[in-house]
Amino acid sequence: MSECLFCKIVARTIPAALVYEDDLVVAFDDINPQAPTHTLVIPRKHVTSIAELQDSDIELLGRLMLTGNKIAKLKGITDAGYRFVVNTGAHGGQSVFHLHLHVLGGRHLAWPPG
């Protein structure tokens, strides 16, 4: 996916403030944060959205969630609370079509969102 912004971040052809990386995922701070803590966790492999995941992707999905927890701890928001958001499709608010988990925190997050 040579035109995918997040694939370019994984390939390091576009710079990003990396917070965490391992063999399956990369995490970096959002350039347009919606909360004091706003970090994105993305798979290294291109997956357009969570709707495309298969049973064989269970390890990847688990790693996204567990990495989100690591980010919350790293950013010091575990005790106060945080939110994970995965937008799917245009009506779901997805603007970059590479699966990504938003880790949001550092302030009270109202409900309902959007």
KEKOL-546313 format. One record per atom (N, C-alpha, C): residue number from 1; residue in three letters; atom name; x, y, z. Coordinates in nm, 3 decimals. Example, Ala and Ser with C-alpha at 12.3 -4.5 7.8 and 13.67 -1.06 7.14 Angstrom:
! residues 2
[site 1, 'Ala', 'N', [1.319, -0.569, 0.780]],
[site 1, 'Ala', 'CA', [1.230, -0.450, 0.780]],
[site 1, 'Ala', 'C', [1.320, -0.330, 0.780]],
[site 2, 'Ser', 'N', [1.285, -0.225, 0.708]],
[site 2, 'Ser', 'CA', [1.367, -0.106, 0.714]],
[site 2, 'Ser', 'C', [1.290, 0.003, 0.787]],
//
This chain:
! residues 114
[site 1, 'Met', 'N', [0.085, -0.118, 0.000]],
[site 1, 'Met', 'CA', [0.000, 0.000, 0.000]],
[site 1, 'Met', 'C', [0.089, 0.124, 0.000]],
[site 2, 'Ser', 'N', [0.151, 0.150, -0.112]],
[site 2, 'Ser', 'CA', [0.250, 0.257, -0.121]],
[site 2, 'Ser', 'C', [0.193, 0.396, -0.098]],
[site 3, 'Glu', 'N', [0.062, 0.414, -0.112]],
[site 3, 'Glu', 'CA', [0.002, 0.546, -0.092]],
[site 3, 'Glu', 'C', [-0.057, 0.565, 0.048]],
[site 4, 'Cys', 'N', [-0.056, 0.462, 0.129]],
[site 4, 'Cys', 'CA', [-0.116, 0.468, 0.263]],
[site 4, 'Cys', 'C', [-0.025, 0.545, 0.358]],
[site 5, 'Leu', 'N', [-0.080, 0.649, 0.419]],
[site 5, 'Leu', 'CA', [-0.005, 0.732, 0.513]],
[site 5, 'Leu', 'C', [0.055, 0.649, 0.627]],
[site 6, 'Phe', 'N', [-0.024, 0.561, 0.686]],
[site 6, 'Phe', 'CA', [0.024, 0.483, 0.800]],
[site 6, 'Phe', 'C', [0.127, 0.378, 0.756]],
[site 7, 'Cys', 'N', [0.112, 0.323, 0.636]],
[site 7, 'Cys', 'CA', [0.214, 0.231, 0.585]],
[site 7, 'Cys', 'C', [0.347, 0.305, 0.567]],
[site 8, 'Lys', 'N', [0.340, 0.431, 0.528]],
[site 8, 'Lys', 'CA', [0.462, 0.512, 0.514]],
[site 8, 'Lys', 'C', [0.526, 0.539, 0.650]],
[site 9, 'Ile', 'N', [0.445, 0.555, 0.753]],
[site 9, 'Ile', 'CA', [0.500, 0.571, 0.889]],
[site 9, 'Ile', 'C', [0.568, 0.442, 0.932]],
[site 10, 'Val', 'N', [0.504, 0.327, 0.908]],
[site 10, 'Val', 'CA', [0.564, 0.198, 0.941]],
[site 10, 'Val', 'C', [0.697, 0.181, 0.868]],
[site 11, 'Ala', 'N', [0.701, 0.220, 0.740]],
[site 11, 'Ala', 'CA', [0.823, 0.208, 0.659]],
[site 11, 'Ala', 'C', [0.926, 0.316, 0.691]],
[site 12, 'Arg', 'N', [0.887, 0.413, 0.773]],
[site 12, 'Arg', 'CA', [0.972, 0.526, 0.814]],
[site 12, 'Arg', 'C', [1.008, 0.619, 0.698]],
[site 13, 'Thr', 'N', [0.919, 0.626, 0.600]],
[site 13, 'Thr', 'CA', [0.940, 0.725, 0.493]],
[site 13, 'Thr', 'C', [0.872, 0.857, 0.528]],
[site 14, 'Ile', 'N', [0.785, 0.853, 0.629]],
[site 14, 'Ile', 'CA', [0.724, 0.974, 0.687]],
[site 14, 'Ile', 'C', [0.756, 0.969, 0.837]],
[site 15, 'Pro', 'N', [0.807, 1.079, 0.892]],
[site 15, 'Pro', 'CA', [0.842, 1.078, 1.035]],
[site 15, 'Pro', 'C', [0.717, 1.080, 1.124]],
[site 16, 'Ala', 'N', [0.730, 1.018, 1.240]],
[site 16, 'Ala', 'CA', [0.625, 1.021, 1.341]],
[site 16, 'Ala', 'C', [0.692, 1.008, 1.477]],
[site 17, 'Ala', 'N', [0.627, 1.063, 1.580]],
[site 17, 'Ala', 'CA', [0.677, 1.053, 1.716]],
[site 17, 'Ala', 'C', [0.641, 0.915, 1.771]],
[site 18, 'Leu', 'N', [0.726, 0.815, 1.743]],
[site 18, 'Leu', 'CA', [0.697, 0.679, 1.786]],
[site 18, 'Leu', 'C', [0.701, 0.669, 1.937]],
[site 19, 'Val', 'N', [0.602, 0.601, 1.991]],
[site 19, 'Val', 'CA', [0.590, 0.581, 2.135]],
[site 19, 'Val', 'C', [0.624, 0.436, 2.169]],
[site 20, 'Tyr', 'N', [0.594, 0.344, 2.076]],
[site 20, 'Tyr', 'CA', [0.613, 0.202, 2.100]],
[site 20, 'Tyr', 'C', [0.615, 0.131, 1.965]],
[site 21, 'Glu', 'N', [0.690, 0.023, 1.960]],
[site 21, 'Glu', 'CA', [0.684, -0.064, 1.842]],
[site 21, 'Glu', 'C', [0.729, -0.204, 1.880]],
[site 22, 'Asp', 'N', [0.672, -0.302, 1.810]],
[site 22, 'Asp', 'CA', [0.715, -0.441, 1.823]],
[site 22, 'Asp', 'C', [0.698, -0.506, 1.687]],
[site 23, 'Asp', 'N', [0.699, -0.637, 1.683]],
[site 23, 'Asp', 'CA', [0.693, -0.707, 1.555]],
[site 23, 'Asp', 'C', [0.557, -0.695, 1.484]],
[site 24, 'Leu', 'N', [0.449, -0.664, 1.557]],
[site 24, 'Leu', 'CA', [0.316, -0.657, 1.496]],
[site 24, 'Leu', 'C', [0.258, -0.516, 1.486]],
[site 25, 'Val', 'N', [0.295, -0.427, 1.579]],
[site 25, 'Val', 'CA', [0.230, -0.296, 1.585]],
[site 25, 'Val', 'C', [0.330, -0.183, 1.604]],
[site 26, 'Val', 'N', [0.284, -0.063, 1.572]],
[site 26, 'Val', 'CA', [0.358, 0.061, 1.593]],
[site 26, 'Val', 'C', [0.261, 0.159, 1.658]],
[site 27, 'Ala', 'N', [0.310, 0.238, 1.753]],
[site 27, 'Ala', 'CA', [0.227, 0.339, 1.817]],
[site 27, 'Ala', 'C', [0.297, 0.474, 1.809]],
[site 28, 'Phe', 'N', [0.218, 0.578, 1.782]],
[site 28, 'Phe', 'CA', [0.272, 0.713, 1.770]],
[site 28, 'Phe', 'C', [0.166, 0.814, 1.812]],
[site 29, 'Asp', 'N', [0.212, 0.932, 1.852]],
[site 29, 'Asp', 'CA', [0.120, 1.037, 1.893]],
[site 29, 'Asp', 'C', [0.049, 1.096, 1.772]],
[site 30, 'Asp', 'N', [-0.081, 1.121, 1.788]],
[site 30, 'Asp', 'CA', [-0.163, 1.180, 1.682]],
[site 30, 'Asp', 'C', [-0.118, 1.324, 1.657]],
[site 31, 'Ile', 'N', [-0.113, 1.364, 1.531]],
[site 31, 'Ile', 'CA', [-0.071, 1.502, 1.499]],
[site 31, 'Ile', 'C', [-0.183, 1.603, 1.518]],
[site 32, 'Asn', 'N', [-0.304, 1.554, 1.538]],
[site 32, 'Asn', 'CA', [-0.419, 1.641, 1.564]],
[site 32, 'Asn', 'C', [-0.492, 1.588, 1.688]],
[site 33, 'Pro', 'N', [-0.429, 1.598, 1.805]],
[site 33, 'Pro', 'CA', [-0.485, 1.533, 1.925]],
[site 33, 'Pro', 'C', [-0.620, 1.589, 1.967]],
[site 34, 'Gln', 'N', [-0.708, 1.497, 2.007]],
[site 34, 'Gln', 'CA', [-0.842, 1.531, 2.054]],
[site 34, 'Gln', 'C', [-0.852, 1.525, 2.206]],
[site 35, 'Ala', 'N', [-0.741, 1.494, 2.272]],
[site 35, 'Ala', 'CA', [-0.732, 1.489, 2.418]],
[site 35, 'Ala', 'C', [-0.585, 1.508, 2.453]],
[site 36, 'Pro', 'N', [-0.554, 1.539, 2.578]],
[site 36, 'Pro', 'CA', [-0.413, 1.556, 2.616]],
[site 36, 'Pro', 'C', [-0.327, 1.435, 2.580]],
[site 37, 'Thr', 'N', [-0.382, 1.316, 2.595]],
[site 37, 'Thr', 'CA', [-0.317, 1.195, 2.544]],
[site 37, 'Thr', 'C', [-0.399, 1.145, 2.427]],
[site 38, 'His', 'N', [-0.335, 1.135, 2.310]],
[site 38, 'His', 'CA', [-0.402, 1.083, 2.191]],
[site 38, 'His', 'C', [-0.294, 1.012, 2.109]],
[site 39, 'Thr', 'N', [-0.288, 0.882, 2.129]],
[site 39, 'Thr', 'CA', [-0.188, 0.799, 2.062]],
[site 39, 'Thr', 'C', [-0.259, 0.699, 1.974]],
[site 40, 'Leu', 'N', [-0.203, 0.672, 1.857]],
[site 40, 'Leu', 'CA', [-0.258, 0.574, 1.764]],
[site 40, 'Leu', 'C', [-0.174, 0.448, 1.769]],
[site 41, 'Val', 'N', [-0.241, 0.334, 1.770]],
[site 41, 'Val', 'CA', [-0.174, 0.204, 1.762]],
[site 41, 'Val', 'C', [-0.220, 0.141, 1.632]],
[site 42, 'Ile', 'N', [-0.123, 0.107, 1.546]],
[site 42, 'Ile', 'CA', [-0.156, 0.053, 1.414]],
[site 42, 'Ile', 'C', [-0.083, -0.079, 1.391]],
[site 43, 'Pro', 'N', [-0.142, -0.168, 1.311]],
[site 43, 'Pro', 'CA', [-0.068, -0.289, 1.273]],
[site 43, 'Pro', 'C', [0.038, -0.254, 1.169]],
[site 44, 'Arg', 'N', [0.149, -0.326, 1.174]],
[site 44, 'Arg', 'CA', [0.252, -0.306, 1.072]],
[site 44, 'Arg', 'C', [0.200, -0.346, 0.933]],
[site 45, 'Lys', 'N', [0.120, -0.453, 0.928]],
[site 45, 'Lys', 'CA', [0.066, -0.495, 0.798]],
[site 45, 'Lys', 'C', [-0.056, -0.408, 0.767]],
[site 46, 'His', 'N', [-0.077, -0.384, 0.640]],
[site 46, 'His', 'CA', [-0.191, -0.301, 0.601]],
[site 46, 'His', 'C', [-0.321, -0.381, 0.613]],
[site 47, 'Val', 'N', [-0.410, -0.329, 0.695]],
[site 47, 'Val', 'CA', [-0.547, -0.378, 0.707]],
[site 47, 'Val', 'C', [-0.631, -0.252, 0.695]],
[site 48, 'Thr', 'N', [-0.723, -0.248, 0.600]],
[site 48, 'Thr', 'CA', [-0.800, -0.126, 0.575]],
[site 48, 'Thr', 'C', [-0.885, -0.085, 0.694]],
[site 49, 'Ser', 'N', [-0.953, -0.181, 0.756]],
[site 49, 'Ser', 'CA', [-1.038, -0.148, 0.871]],
[site 49, 'Ser', 'C', [-1.060, -0.273, 0.955]],
[site 50, 'Ile', 'N', [-1.116, -0.253, 1.073]],
[site 50, 'Ile', 'CA', [-1.144, -0.366, 1.161]],
[site 50, 'Ile', 'C', [-1.245, -0.462, 1.097]],
[site 51, 'Ala', 'N', [-1.327, -0.412, 1.005]],
[site 51, 'Ala', 'CA', [-1.427, -0.495, 0.938]],
[site 51, 'Ala', 'C', [-1.362, -0.601, 0.850]],
[site 52, 'Glu', 'N', [-1.236, -0.583, 0.813]],
[site 52, 'Glu', 'CA', [-1.167, -0.679, 0.727]],
[site 52, 'Glu', 'C', [-1.094, -0.788, 0.804]],
[site 53, 'Leu', 'N', [-1.089, -0.778, 0.936]],
[site 53, 'Leu', 'CA', [-1.016, -0.878, 1.014]],
[site 53, 'Leu', 'C', [-1.083, -1.015, 1.003]],
[site 54, 'Gln', 'N', [-1.000, -1.117, 1.005]],
[site 54, 'Gln', 'CA', [-1.044, -1.256, 0.996]],
[site 54, 'Gln', 'C', [-1.010, -1.327, 1.128]],
[site 55, 'Asp', 'N', [-1.059, -1.448, 1.144]],
[site 55, 'Asp', 'CA', [-1.025, -1.527, 1.263]],
[site 55, 'Asp', 'C', [-0.874, -1.539, 1.279]],
[site 56, 'Ser', 'N', [-0.802, -1.545, 1.169]],
[site 56, 'Ser', 'CA', [-0.656, -1.559, 1.174]],
[site 56, 'Ser', 'C', [-0.586, -1.434, 1.228]],
[site 57, 'Asp', 'N', [-0.660, -1.324, 1.242]],
[site 57, 'Asp', 'CA', [-0.603, -1.198, 1.292]],
[site 57, 'Asp', 'C', [-0.622, -1.178, 1.442]],
[site 58, 'Ile', 'N', [-0.663, -1.283, 1.512]],
[site 58, 'Ile', 'CA', [-0.694, -1.268, 1.655]],
[site 58, 'Ile', 'C', [-0.571, -1.222, 1.734]],
[site 59, 'Glu', 'N', [-0.451, -1.270, 1.699]],
[site 59, 'Glu', 'CA', [-0.331, -1.226, 1.770]],
[site 59, 'Glu', 'C', [-0.307, -1.077, 1.746]],
[site 60, 'Leu', 'N', [-0.327, -1.031, 1.624]],
[site 60, 'Leu', 'CA', [-0.308, -0.890, 1.592]],
[site 60, 'Leu', 'C', [-0.408, -0.803, 1.669]],
[site 61, 'Leu', 'N', [-0.532, -0.843, 1.673]],
[site 61, 'Leu', 'CA', [-0.633, -0.766, 1.745]],
[site 61, 'Leu', 'C', [-0.601, -0.761, 1.895]],
[site 62, 'Gly', 'N', [-0.561, -0.874, 1.950]],
[site 62, 'Gly', 'CA', [-0.521, -0.877, 2.089]],
[site 62, 'Gly', 'C', [-0.401, -0.788, 2.115]],
[site 63, 'Arg', 'N', [-0.306, -0.789, 2.025]],
[site 63, 'Arg', 'CA', [-0.187, -0.705, 2.042]],
[site 63, 'Arg', 'C', [-0.223, -0.557, 2.036]],
[site 64, 'Leu', 'N', [-0.316, -0.519, 1.948]],
[site 64, 'Leu', 'CA', [-0.360, -0.379, 1.943]],
[site 64, 'Leu', 'C', [-0.415, -0.336, 2.078]],
[site 65, 'Met', 'N', [-0.502, -0.417, 2.136]],
[site 65, 'Met', 'CA', [-0.564, -0.383, 2.264]],
[site 65, 'Met', 'C', [-0.462, -0.381, 2.378]],
[site 66, 'Leu', 'N', [-0.377, -0.482, 2.385]],
[site 66, 'Leu', 'CA', [-0.277, -0.488, 2.492]],
[site 66, 'Leu', 'C', [-0.176, -0.375, 2.479]],
[site 67, 'Thr', 'N', [-0.143, -0.339, 2.356]],
[site 67, 'Thr', 'CA', [-0.053, -0.226, 2.336]],
[site 67, 'Thr', 'C', [-0.120, -0.097, 2.379]],
[site 68, 'Gly', 'N', [-0.250, -0.084, 2.353]],
[site 68, 'Gly', 'CA', [-0.323, 0.032, 2.402]],
[site 68, 'Gly', 'C', [-0.312, 0.044, 2.553]],
[site 69, 'Asn', 'N', [-0.321, -0.068, 2.624]],
[site 69, 'Asn', 'CA', [-0.303, -0.066, 2.769]],
[site 69, 'Asn', 'C', [-0.162, -0.024, 2.808]],
[site 70, 'Lys', 'N', [-0.063, -0.071, 2.735]],
[site 70, 'Lys', 'CA', [0.076, -0.031, 2.761]],
[site 70, 'Lys', 'C', [0.093, 0.120, 2.742]],
[site 71, 'Ile', 'N', [0.031, 0.173, 2.638]],
[site 71, 'Ile', 'CA', [0.041, 0.316, 2.609]],
[site 71, 'Ile', 'C', [-0.023, 0.395, 2.724]],
[site 72, 'Ala', 'N', [-0.139, 0.351, 2.769]],
[site 72, 'Ala', 'CA', [-0.207, 0.420, 2.880]],
[site 72, 'Ala', 'C', [-0.117, 0.424, 3.003]],
[site 73, 'Lys', 'N', [-0.052, 0.313, 3.033]],
[site 73, 'Lys', 'CA', [0.038, 0.308, 3.148]],
[site 73, 'Lys', 'C', [0.158, 0.400, 3.124]],
[site 74, 'Leu', 'N', [0.216, 0.392, 3.006]],
[site 74, 'Leu', 'CA', [0.331, 0.475, 2.971]],
[site 74, 'Leu', 'C', [0.299, 0.624, 2.982]],
[site 75, 'Lys', 'N', [0.177, 0.662, 2.942]],
[site 75, 'Lys', 'CA', [0.136, 0.802, 2.941]],
[site 75, 'Lys', 'C', [0.079, 0.847, 3.076]],
[site 76, 'Gly', 'N', [0.068, 0.755, 3.172]],
[site 76, 'Gly', 'CA', [0.023, 0.791, 3.305]],
[site 76, 'Gly', 'C', [-0.125, 0.818, 3.319]],
[site 77, 'Ile', 'N', [-0.207, 0.755, 3.235]],
[site 77, 'Ile', 'CA', [-0.351, 0.779, 3.239]],
[site 77, 'Ile', 'C', [-0.432, 0.658, 3.288]],
[site 78, 'Thr', 'N', [-0.363, 0.554, 3.329]],
[site 78, 'Thr', 'CA', [-0.431, 0.430, 3.370]],
[site 78, 'Thr', 'C', [-0.527, 0.451, 3.486]],
[site 79, 'Asp', 'N', [-0.481, 0.518, 3.591]],
[site 79, 'Asp', 'CA', [-0.565, 0.534, 3.711]],
[site 79, 'Asp', 'C', [-0.687, 0.623, 3.687]],
[site 80, 'Ala', 'N', [-0.671, 0.730, 3.613]],
[site 80, 'Ala', 'CA', [-0.782, 0.823, 3.588]],
[site 80, 'Ala', 'C', [-0.882, 0.767, 3.486]],
[site 81, 'Gly', 'N', [-0.834, 0.684, 3.397]],
[site 81, 'Gly', 'CA', [-0.920, 0.626, 3.295]],
[site 81, 'Gly', 'C', [-0.885, 0.675, 3.156]],
[site 82, 'Tyr', 'N', [-0.925, 0.595, 3.058]],
[site 82, 'Tyr', 'CA', [-0.894, 0.625, 2.918]],
[site 82, 'Tyr', 'C', [-0.996, 0.556, 2.829]],
[site 83, 'Arg', 'N', [-0.989, 0.588, 2.702]],
[site 83, 'Arg', 'CA', [-1.084, 0.532, 2.606]],
[site 83, 'Arg', 'C', [-1.009, 0.481, 2.484]],
[site 84, 'Phe', 'N', [-1.055, 0.367, 2.432]],
[site 84, 'Phe', 'CA', [-1.010, 0.317, 2.302]],
[site 84, 'Phe', 'C', [-1.120, 0.348, 2.202]],
[site 85, 'Val', 'N', [-1.081, 0.393, 2.083]],
[site 85, 'Val', 'CA', [-1.176, 0.419, 1.976]],
[site 85, 'Val', 'C', [-1.121, 0.357, 1.848]],
[site 86, 'Val', 'N', [-1.206, 0.285, 1.776]],
[site 86, 'Val', 'CA', [-1.173, 0.234, 1.644]],
[site 86, 'Val', 'C', [-1.285, 0.279, 1.551]],
[site 87, 'Asn', 'N', [-1.254, 0.372, 1.464]],
[site 87, 'Asn', 'CA', [-1.351, 0.420, 1.365]],
[site 87, 'Asn', 'C', [-1.346, 0.328, 1.244]],
[site 88, 'Thr', 'N', [-1.464, 0.294, 1.191]],
[site 88, 'Thr', 'CA', [-1.470, 0.202, 1.078]],
[site 88, 'Thr', 'C', [-1.558, 0.260, 0.968]],
[site 89, 'Gly', 'N', [-1.499, 0.282, 0.853]],
[site 89, 'Gly', 'CA', [-1.571, 0.334, 0.738]],
[site 89, 'Gly', 'C', [-1.597, 0.484, 0.749]],
[site 90, 'Ala', 'N', [-1.638, 0.542, 0.639]],
[site 90, 'Ala', 'CA', [-1.659, 0.687, 0.631]],
[site 90, 'Ala', 'C', [-1.765, 0.735, 0.732]],
[site 91, 'His', 'N', [-1.875, 0.664, 0.744]],
[site 91, 'His', 'CA', [-1.979, 0.706, 0.838]],
[site 91, 'His', 'C', [-1.939, 0.684, 0.983]],
[site 92, 'Gly', 'N', [-1.842, 0.595, 1.005]],
[site 92, 'Gly', 'CA', [-1.791, 0.571, 1.139]],
[site 92, 'Gly', 'C', [-1.681, 0.668, 1.178]],
[site 93, 'Gly', 'N', [-1.646, 0.759, 1.087]],
[site 93, 'Gly', 'CA', [-1.546, 0.860, 1.117]],
[site 93, 'Gly', 'C', [-1.404, 0.822, 1.078]],
[site 94, 'Gln', 'N', [-1.386, 0.712, 1.006]],
[site 94, 'Gln', 'CA', [-1.251, 0.672, 0.966]],
[site 94, 'Gln', 'C', [-1.202, 0.764, 0.855]],
[site 95, 'Ser', 'N', [-1.087, 0.827, 0.877]],
[site 95, 'Ser', 'CA', [-1.031, 0.918, 0.776]],
[site 95, 'Ser', 'C', [-0.903, 0.865, 0.713]],
[site 96, 'Val', 'N', [-0.833, 0.776, 0.782]],
[site 96, 'Val', 'CA', [-0.718, 0.707, 0.725]],
[site 96, 'Val', 'C', [-0.756, 0.560, 0.718]],
[site 97, 'Phe', 'N', [-0.754, 0.505, 0.599]],
[site 97, 'Phe', 'CA', [-0.804, 0.370, 0.579]],
[site 97, 'Phe', 'C', [-0.694, 0.266, 0.595]],
[site 98, 'His', 'N', [-0.643, 0.266, 0.718]],
[site 98, 'His', 'CA', [-0.550, 0.166, 0.771]],
[site 98, 'His', 'C', [-0.595, 0.150, 0.915]],
[site 99, 'Leu', 'N', [-0.628, 0.030, 0.955]],
[site 99, 'Leu', 'CA', [-0.679, 0.005, 1.090]],
[site 99, 'Leu', 'C', [-0.594, 0.076, 1.194]],
[site 100, 'His', 'N', [-0.659, 0.147, 1.286]],
[site 100, 'His', 'CA', [-0.587, 0.211, 1.396]],
[site 100, 'His', 'C', [-0.676, 0.224, 1.518]],
[site 101, 'Leu', 'N', [-0.611, 0.207, 1.632]],
[site 101, 'Leu', 'CA', [-0.676, 0.219, 1.762]],
[site 101, 'Leu', 'C', [-0.633, 0.352, 1.823]],
[site 102, 'His', 'N', [-0.731, 0.437, 1.854]],
[site 102, 'His', 'CA', [-0.703, 0.563, 1.923]],
[site 102, 'His', 'C', [-0.700, 0.534, 2.073]],
[site 103, 'Val', 'N', [-0.596, 0.579, 2.141]],
[site 103, 'Val', 'CA', [-0.589, 0.573, 2.287]],
[site 103, 'Val', 'C', [-0.602, 0.718, 2.334]],
[site 104, 'Leu', 'N', [-0.714, 0.749, 2.401]],
[site 104, 'Leu', 'CA', [-0.746, 0.885, 2.443]],
[site 104, 'Leu', 'C', [-0.757, 0.894, 2.594]],
[site 105, 'Gly', 'N', [-0.703, 1.001, 2.650]],
[site 105, 'Gly', 'CA', [-0.714, 1.021, 2.793]],
[site 105, 'Gly', 'C', [-0.652, 1.153, 2.835]],
[site 106, 'Gly', 'N', [-0.642, 1.171, 2.966]],
[site 106, 'Gly', 'CA', [-0.582, 1.292, 3.019]],
[site 106, 'Gly', 'C', [-0.683, 1.401, 3.050]],
[site 107, 'Arg', 'N', [-0.810, 1.373, 3.028]],
[site 107, 'Arg', 'CA', [-0.919, 1.464, 3.063]],
[site 107, 'Arg', 'C', [-1.047, 1.380, 3.071]],
[site 108, 'His', 'N', [-1.152, 1.440, 3.126]],
[site 108, 'His', 'CA', [-1.281, 1.372, 3.129]],
[site 108, 'His', 'C', [-1.331, 1.360, 2.985]],
[site 109, 'Leu', 'N', [-1.369, 1.240, 2.946]],
[site 109, 'Leu', 'CA', [-1.420, 1.214, 2.811]],
[site 109, 'Leu', 'C', [-1.573, 1.198, 2.820]],
[site 110, 'Ala', 'N', [-1.645, 1.287, 2.760]],
[site 110, 'Ala', 'CA', [-1.792, 1.288, 2.768]],
[site 110, 'Ala', 'C', [-1.852, 1.170, 2.693]],
[site 111, 'Trp', 'N', [-1.976, 1.140, 2.730]],
[site 111, 'Trp', 'CA', [-2.053, 1.037, 2.660]],
[site 111, 'Trp', 'C', [-2.192, 1.089, 2.635]],
[site 112, 'Pro', 'N', [-2.254, 1.071, 2.524]],
[site 112, 'Pro', 'CA', [-2.202, 0.996, 2.411]],
[site 112, 'Pro', 'C', [-2.103, 1.077, 2.329]],
[site 113, 'Pro', 'N', [-2.010, 1.007, 2.262]],
[site 113, 'Pro', 'CA', [-1.915, 1.077, 2.176]],
[site 113, 'Pro', 'C', [-1.981, 1.122, 2.046]],
[site 114, 'Gly', 'N', [-1.915, 1.209, 1.975]],
[site 114, 'Gly', 'CA', [-1.957, 1.251, 1.841]],
[site 114, 'Gly', 'C', [-2.085, 1.323, 1.841]],
//
